[in-house]
Amino acid sequence: MATVMKLYDATDQLLTIREWMDEPENAEKLIAAGGDLDAVPELAELADKAEGDFATKMERVALYVRELLATAEVQRATAKAINAVAAPHSARASSIESAAAGLKEYMRRNLARLNRPKVEGELVDVRRQLSGASVKHELSPEQLAALHKDGCIFTVERVSHELPADALRDAYKLAVAEVGARPKPGEEDFDERLAEWLATVRVALVEEYGVPRGVTVEQKEHLRIV
């Protein structure tokens, strides 16, 4: 007979995480990590101890994240209302927000590991979705100046040379439209097909739309709780 997960079982597991977060040194770790679970492996380990099937576990963690974010909002409002003693509330809010970010990344990694696009629960849904495209580059000011001199349409001459993100995002959208739909989590051979798709988009950006080599336009994945 399958074991039924009772409400108090889940509550006990979340209480353990709360108690860990209430320790000052752990709160400092969370703030310093900024939600990077690799830097706070203890938090991931506590979440891993939660019992139940994958979907149940994801839903419980998601509900807890929602509770954390609501608590952080209260802490920030309290800090704003009583500026004279705001520091403890601001620090607590930062700690809670970092814990929420870490647990969301924990859930996203678990979904990715199993190639699951989402989990639909009774009270909350958890799904992987793409963030807005980000732009970064490793070009020096001298290289940007040379590109601008050569007529690169993605550089703007100001006091310093830079790459306007909006124009590069537009080029990325055009490249994606040309290459075709991005593979979706849950599809067969997702990792391999995604790697091939990304490589094709990078080639199109450089060869078809003139994006300089050394510039990266990408869409990272984040977790949405609805």
C-alpha positions in Angstrom: 0.0 0.0 0.0 1.3 3.4 -0.9 2.2 5.8 1.9 -0.1 8.8 2.1 1.7 12.1 2.7 0.0 13.9 5.6 -0.1 17.7 6.0 1.9 17.6 9.2 4.7 15.6 7.4 5.1 18.5 4.9 4.9 21.1 7.7 7.6 19.4 9.7 9.9 19.4 6.6 9.3 23.1 5.9 9.8 23.9 9.6 13.3 22.4 9.4 14.1 24.8 6.6 12.7 27.7 8.5 14.7 26.8 11.6 17.9 26.6 9.4 17.1 30.0 7.9 16.6 31.6 11.4 20.2 31.0 12.3 22.1 34.3 11.8 25.1 32.7 10.1 22.8 30.9 7.7 20.9 34.1 7.0 24.2 35.8 6.1 25.1 32.9 3.8 21.8 33.3 1.9 22.3 37.0 1.4 25.8 36.5 0.2 24.8 33.7 -2.1 22.0 35.7 -3.7 20.0 32.6 -4.4 22.9 30.5 -5.8 22.2 27.1 -4.4 25.7 25.9 -5.3 27.0 28.3 -2.6 24.5 27.1 0.0 24.3 23.3 -0.5 22.8 22.9 2.9 19.5 24.4 1.7 19.3 22.0 -1.3 20.1 19.1 1.0 17.2 20.0 3.3 14.8 20.3 0.3 16.1 16.9 -1.0 14.9 15.2 2.2 11.3 16.1 1.5 9.3 12.9 1.0 6.7 12.1 -1.6 6.6 11.8 -5.4 8.3 14.3 -7.6 5.1 16.4 -8.4 4.0 16.5 -4.7 7.5 17.6 -3.7 7.7 20.3 -6.3 4.3 21.7 -5.4 5.2 21.8 -1.6 8.4 23.6 -2.3 6.6 26.0 -4.7 4.0 26.8 -2.0 6.7 27.5 0.5 8.5 29.8 -2.0 5.3 31.7 -2.4 5.0 32.0 1.4 8.6 33.2 1.6 8.1 35.9 -1.0 5.0 37.2 0.8 6.9 37.3 4.1 9.8 39.2 2.4 7.3 41.8 1.1 5.9 42.3 4.6 9.5 42.7 6.0 10.3 45.3 3.4 7.1 47.2 4.1 7.9 47.1 7.8 11.4 48.4 7.1 10.1 51.2 5.0 7.5 52.2 7.7 10.0 52.3 10.5 13.2 53.7 9.1 14.8 54.1 12.5 15.0 50.4 13.0 14.9 49.2 9.4 18.2 47.3 9.2 17.1 44.1 10.8 13.9 43.9 8.7 15.8 44.6 5.5 18.4 42.0 6.3 15.6 39.5 7.1 13.9 40.3 3.8 17.1 39.8 1.9 17.7 36.5 3.5 14.1 35.3 2.7 14.3 36.5 -0.9 17.6 34.7 -1.3 16.2 31.5 0.1 13.2 31.8 -2.3 15.5 32.3 -5.3 17.6 29.3 -4.3 14.6 27.1 -3.9 13.1 28.2 -7.2 16.5 27.4 -8.9 16.4 24.0 -7.1 13.0 23.2 -8.6 14.1 24.4 -12.0 17.2 22.1 -11.9 15.1 19.1 -10.9 12.6 19.7 -13.7 15.5 20.1 -16.1 17.2 17.0 -14.9 14.1 14.9 -15.6 13.3 16.9 -18.9 9.9 17.9 -17.4 8.4 21.2 -18.7 6.1 21.6 -15.7 4.3 20.1 -12.7 0.6 20.8 -12.2 -0.4 20.5 -8.6 -3.7 20.9 -6.8 -2.9 24.3 -5.3 -0.1 25.6 -7.5 1.5 25.0 -10.9 5.3 25.1 -11.5 6.7 25.5 -15.0 9.9 26.2 -16.8 9.8 29.2 -19.0 12.3 31.4 -20.9 13.5 34.7 -19.5 14.0 37.8 -21.7 17.0 37.6 -24.0 20.1 39.0 -22.3 23.1 40.5 -24.1 26.8 40.3 -23.0 30.1 40.6 -24.8 33.8 40.5 -24.2 34.8 43.3 -26.6 37.2 46.0 -25.4 36.4 49.7 -25.9 39.1 49.6 -28.7 37.4 46.7 -30.5 34.0 48.4 -30.2 35.5 51.6 -31.6 37.0 49.7 -34.6 33.6 48.0 -35.2 31.9 51.3 -35.2 34.5 52.8 -37.6 33.9 49.8 -40.0 30.1 50.6 -40.0 28.8 48.1 -37.5 25.1 48.9 -37.1 25.0 47.6 -33.5 27.4 50.1 -32.1 26.5 53.7 -31.0 29.1 56.4 -30.7 28.9 58.2 -27.4 31.6 59.0 -24.9 32.3 55.3 -25.0 31.3 52.6 -27.5 28.6 50.1 -26.5 26.2 47.6 -27.9 22.5 48.6 -27.6 20.7 45.5 -26.2 17.4 46.3 -28.0 18.9 46.1 -31.4 20.7 42.9 -30.6 17.5 41.4 -29.2 15.7 42.3 -32.4 18.4 40.6 -34.4 18.0 37.5 -32.1 14.3 37.4 -32.8 14.9 37.5 -36.6 17.5 34.8 -36.3 15.1 32.6 -34.3 12.3 33.2 -36.8 14.7 32.1 -39.6 16.1 29.0 -37.8 12.7 27.8 -36.5 11.0 27.0 -33.2 13.2 26.4 -30.2 13.0 22.8 -28.9 10.7 22.5 -25.9 11.4 20.7 -22.6 9.9 17.3 -22.6 10.5 16.6 -26.3 12.6 13.7 -27.3 16.4 14.3 -27.3 15.8 17.7 -25.9 19.3 18.5 -24.8 21.0 17.5 -28.0 18.4 19.3 -30.2 18.6 22.4 -28.1 22.4 22.5 -28.4 22.2 22.1 -32.2 19.5 24.8 -32.3 21.5 27.3 -30.3 24.6 26.7 -32.4 22.5 27.4 -35.6 21.1 30.6 -34.1 24.6 31.8 -33.2 25.8 31.2 -36.8 22.7 33.1 -38.2 23.4 36.1 -35.9 26.9 36.4 -37.1 26.6 35.5 -40.8 23.1 36.8 -41.6 22.6 39.8 -39.3 26.1 41.0 -38.7 26.3 40.6 -35.0 30.0 40.8 -34.0 31.8 37.7 -32.9 32.3 37.8 -29.1 28.7 39.0 -28.5 26.3 36.6 -27.0 22.5 36.9 -27.1 20.7 34.2 -25.1 17.5 33.4 -23.4 17.9 31.7 -20.1 15.3 29.6 -18.3 13.6 30.6 -15.1 10.8 29.0 -13.0 7.3 30.4 -12.9 4.9 29.6 -10.1 1.2 30.2 -10.9 
